Amino acid sequence: MKTRTPWYPGWNIVAAATLLTMLTVGMRLGIGPFFLPMAEDLGFSRSLLASIIGVGMLCYGLAMPLAGYLVGRLGTRFVLLLGTAIVFLSTAWTVTARTPVSFLLAFGVLMSFGLGFTSPVALTPVISRWFTRQRGMALFFLSTGSMAGMAVLTPVLALAIARVGWQQTLLGFAVIFAVVTIPAALFIIRDDAPAGTDLLPAAAGSMPQTAPPAQASLGFAAAVRTAPFLKIVFGLFACGFSMNLLGTHGVPMLMDHGFDAMTSSYGIGLIGLVAILGTLVLGRLSDRTARRNILGAIYFVRGLGFFALLMVGTHWELYIAAAIGGLVWAGSIATSSAMLADIYGVRLVGLMYGTAYLGHQVGAMLSSWLGGWAFERFGTHWVAFGTAGLLLLAAAAVSMRLPLKGFTLMGPALAVKG
């Protein structure tokens, strides 16, 4: 009789983290439905509002290393609860702000830090500690939350804004966010993983109890100067540039090309919906094949997808392009974070991932600004969306030169195994 494998409690943490990520990333990268209503209500130009959102994306990125540091010092629970409090307070300020400066401070700066403290960066270390054998799959499920945020929140927010306005929609989000995050932080998220993590009994018994010598001796300052880290940062820069460009300017771009608001929201949401299914496939592959190949394929197909979105002219063309792009829309962040844990060890993964994610948000900031400025300056979205496509194709080439395995120290220099 076959023995039933007991349920591993680490999957409870993954489920809670995935739901939190859906809300966090769905709000931060799903600004599209808010963009035009906010601009019209506040009297801001597209370039002004895009600049404010761009600063917010940078602040979201700046919060990442700080979140990784605080998780290591004070624990995941503390950081999640602090972030929730900041999100709630910043939302109350945002809906009453009427000037560019106050809106920048409330929505651009404060809310970005709150969402940064409840982002995947705060959750990646705890998942990396709880999983060894299925780390890639677990982190891909975390990415599923990001895609679900795009798939679910984009049309839901668009519908809510049409019914009750952007202020009430934002307040409703803050309430739901607190109701979900506080119980998850208090009752589900636990930093201390069991010995052997998710390894099978035979493998757990033979698992080394300490990190490999190279990983144990490599400090943060030395790690961030290595070639693999810089390549991952460049890929995340292209990822952030493209994801935020689509999240902020995707709906306005499609509307400028003749689609109505709900069709545009459904098209963008479909990318995230299909990405959920794509994540299940990519997650299984990530623990069985070279992760650099997966990362390169994701960036390559996604780059082609940006050019396709610029050229669609009918509803069916939009939905087909969104579905194909959605197959590889998820996974770049999960694969990058898994590779950081593989190459540099779990000990550094929180701070390393937070620092690398800053590159993601620098790209997000630039695309927020470029999307608004280039359209007003040239009257076309080809400048911003074409740039995103080219960056992704370059990231695909760079990713294929990442190491297959870990690293070893050779004297004072760091040599990476290929």
N, C-alpha and C positions, 0 to 999 in steps of 0.2 A: 504494500500500500504506500502510495507516494505521500511523503511528509509535506504538509502545507507550510510554506514559508511565512513566518510571522510578518505582520505589517511593520515597516520601519518608520518610526515616528518622525524621521527627517522629512518625509513627504508631507506631513502636516505643516511644517515650516515652509516648505516650497509652495504649498497651496495658499497659505496666508500671504507670503511674500509676493506671489503672482497677482493676487487680488489688489494688494497695496500698489504694486507697480502699474496695474491697469489704471488706477485713479491718478497716481502721480504723473506718469508719463502721458496719459491721456489728456490731462489738463495742460501740462507744460508744452507738449508738442502738438496739441490739437487746438491751437489758437484760431484756426481758420474761420470757424463759425462766428467767433467773437469779433473778428477784425473789422469788417465794414460797419456793423452796428455800433461798436465802440467809437470808431472814427467819426461817424455821422452824429452820434449823440454828444460827444465831447467837442466836436468841431475841430478835430485834428486832421491834418493831411495824412495821406498814406505814408509818406516818407517819415513824418514825425512819429506816428504810431509804430511804424516798422523799426525806427531807431530805438524807441523805448523798449519794444519787445526784444530787440537785439541786445540791449544792455542787460535785460532780464536773463537772456540766455547765457551771457557771460557770467552773471552773478550765480546762476544755476551751476555753471561749471566751477566757479571759484568755491562754491559750497562743497563740492565733491571731495577734494583732498581734506578739507576740514572735517567732513562727515566721516571719512575713512579713519582719520586720526582719533576723533572722539569715540568712534566705535571701539577702537583698540584700547583706549584709556578708560572709558566709562560704560561701555557695553551698548549693544544694539537697542535694547529697550529704552534707555535714557534718550538716545538720539532720535528714535521714532516719536517719543512723546514730546520732546522739545520741538521737533519739526511740525507736529500736528498743532501745537499751540501757536506757533508762528503763522502757519497757514490760516488758522481761524482769525487771528488778529489782523493779518494783512488783508484778508477778504473784507472784513468790516470797514477797513480804511479805504480799500479800492472802490467800493460802491458809492462812497461819499466824495471821492476825489474829483475835482473838476479842472484843475490846472495841470499843465504838463509836468511840473516839478513834483507835485503831490502824487500824481498818477505814476510817475517814474519810481518814486520811493516806495509806494505801496505795492503796485502790481509788478513793477520791473525788478526792484531790489528785494524787498522783504519777502514777498511771496516766493520768489525764486529760491531764497535761502531755505525757507520752510520746506518747499518741495524737494530741494536738494538733500535735506536731512532725512527725507522719507523715500528717497530714490533707490534704484537698484544698487547704487554704490554702497549704501548703508546695509543692504541685504546680501550682497555677494559674499562678504567674508564669512558670515554665519553659514551660508549654504556650502561654501567651499570647505569649511571645517567639518560639516556633517556628511559630506559625500566624497568618496575617493573613486570607487569603481564606476559610479554613474554620475560623475561630476558634470560631464558635458550635457547629459540629458537634463539634470536638475537645473543647470543654468539656462538651458534652452527653454525650459518651462517658465523661468523667470522672464525671458524675452517674450514668451507668449502673452504675458500681462501687458507688455508694451504694445503689442499688436492688437490685443483686445481693447486697449484704450483707444486706439485709432478706429477700430472697427465699430465699437459700441458707442463710445462717447461722442465721436464726430457727428453722426446723425442725431443722437439723442440731444446733444447740446444745441444743434441747429434747430431742432423741433421745439425745444424748451425756450430758446431765445425768441423764436417766432411767436410763441404763445404768451410768455410773461416778461420778455425783455432780458437783456444781458445781466443787469444787476441782480435780479431775483434768481436767475439761473446760477450765477456765481455763488450766491449765498446758499442756495440749495446744495450745490456741490460741497461747500465747506462743511455743512452739517453731516452729509453722508460720509465724507472723508473722515471726520472725527469718530462717527459711529463705527466705522470699520477699523480704523487704525488703532484706537485705544484698546479695545479688547484683544486684538491680535498681538499688540506689544506686551500686554500684561499677562496673557494666558497661553500664548502659543510659541512666540519667539523665545528660544533659549540658546545662549551662546555656547554652553558646555556640551560638546558632542561625546557620545560614548566611545570607549576604546575600540578601535577597529572600524569605526564609522559603518559604512554600508558594505564593507567587504564580506565576502562569503567566509564561513568559519575557517576553512582551510587556509585561505589567503590571509585572513586577519591574524592567524597564529604565526605566520611567517613574516608579517609586516614589520619593517624596521621602525623602531620607536623614536628615532630622531631624523631630522632632515638630512639629506645628502650633504657632505662636507662643503661643497661649493655653494649650495643654497644657504647653508647655515652661516657661512663666513661673509657672504656678499651683503653689504649694507645698502640702504636706500639710495644714498648719494651716488654710489658706484653703479647701481642697477639702472638708474634713469639715464645713464650715459651710454648704455650698451645699444648696439644696433637693433636687436629685436624690439626693444622698448620703443625706440624712435620710429620704427616701421609700423608698429601697432598704433602709435599716436597719430601718424599720418593717415592711416586707414580710418581711425575714429574721427579725425578732422573731416575727411570726405563724407563719412557717415552722418555726422552732425550737420554738416552743410546741407546735405541732400534731404535728410529727414525733416529738419526744421523748415527748410524752404517749402517742402510739400505741405507740412502741417500748417504753416502760417499763410503761404501764398497759393497753395494748391486750389482751394475753393475759389478765391478771387480770380485766379488765372483761368480756370474752367468757365467761370461766369463771363469773363471778358471774351472768351472764345465762343459764347453763345449758349452755354448750358444754364439752366435755372439753378437756384440755390440748392434745392433738395437733391436734384440729380448730381450736382457737383459734390455734395456731401456724401451721397451714396457711392459715388465713384471712388472717393478717397477712402471711405469706410470699407469698401470692398477689398482694398489692398490689405488692410489689417485683418479682415475676416479670413481671407485666403491664407495670409501669413500664419494664422494659428494652425492651419492644417500643414503648411510647409514646415513649421517648427517641429512637429511630431516626427517628420521624416528626417530633417536635418539633425535633430537631437539624437536620434539613434545612430546616425552616421558619424556623429562627432566623437563617439567613444570607440569607433571601429575603424576609422580611416584617418589619414593625415589632416589635421585641422586646418593647416594652411591652404590645402586644396579647397576645402569648403569655404573658407573666407574669401579666397580669390574668386570662386564661382559666384558667390553672393554679390560681391562688388561689381563684377563684370555684367551680370544680367540686370542688376539694378541700374547701372549706368545706361544700358540700352533702353531701359524702361522710361527714363526721363525724356529721352528724345521721342519715344513713342507717344507719351502724354502730350507733348507739344503739337503733335500732328493729328490727333484724333479729331474727327468731325461729327460723328454720330454717337448715339447712346451706346450702341453695340460695340463700336470701336473703343469707346471709353472703358466699358466693362471688361472687354477682352484684354486690353492693355493693363488694366488694374489687376485682373486675375493673374496674368502671367508675372507681372512685377511683384505681386503679393507672395508668390511661391518662394521668393528669396528675400523678401523685405525684412524678415526677422533673421536673427542669428549672428549678425556681425558683432554685436556687443557681447552676446553670450560666448561666441567663439573666442573673441579677444580676451575676455576675462578668464576663460578656461586656460588659454595659452599662457597668460601671465602667471596663473597658479602653477601650471606645468613647468614653466621655465624658471620662475623665481621663487616658487614655494609658497605655501599657504601663509607663512609668517608675514610676508610682505604684501599679500594680495590686496588688502583693503586700501592701504596707502598708495600702492602702485596703480591700482585700478582708478582710484579717485584722481590721481595726478594725470593719468592717461585720459580720463574722461574730460578733463579740462580742455584738452585738444578738441574733443567732440563739441564742446560748447563754444569754443572760439569759432569753429566752423559754423555753428548754429547762429551765433551773433552776426557774423559776416553775411550769411545768407538772408537773415531777417532784414538787414539794412539794404543789401543789394537788390533783393526782390522788390522793395518799394521804390528805391532810388532809380534803378534801371528802367522800371516801367514808366515812371514820370519823366525821365530824361529822354528815353528812346521810344516810348510807346509800344514796347514789345516785351514779352516774357522770355524771349530766346536768350538774352544775355545771362540771366540768372540761372534758368533751368538748363541751358546748354553748358554753362560752367560746371554745374552739379554733375552732369553726365560725364564730362571730361575728367573731373576729379575722381569719380568712381572708377573709371577705366584705368586711371593711373594707380589708384589704390589696389586694384586687382593685380596689376603687375608687381607692385611692391610686396603684396602679401605672399605671392608665390616664392619669395626669397626668405621667408621666415624659417626658423629652424624646425626640424621635424620633432626633435626631442628637447632635452634640457641642455644645460651648459656645463662646462668644466673650466676650472681656473688653470691657466698655464703661466706661472710666474706672476708678474704684475698685471698682465693683460688678460682680458676675458675672451676666450675663444668659444664660439657657439657651434654646437654640433649641427650639421646639416642633415 
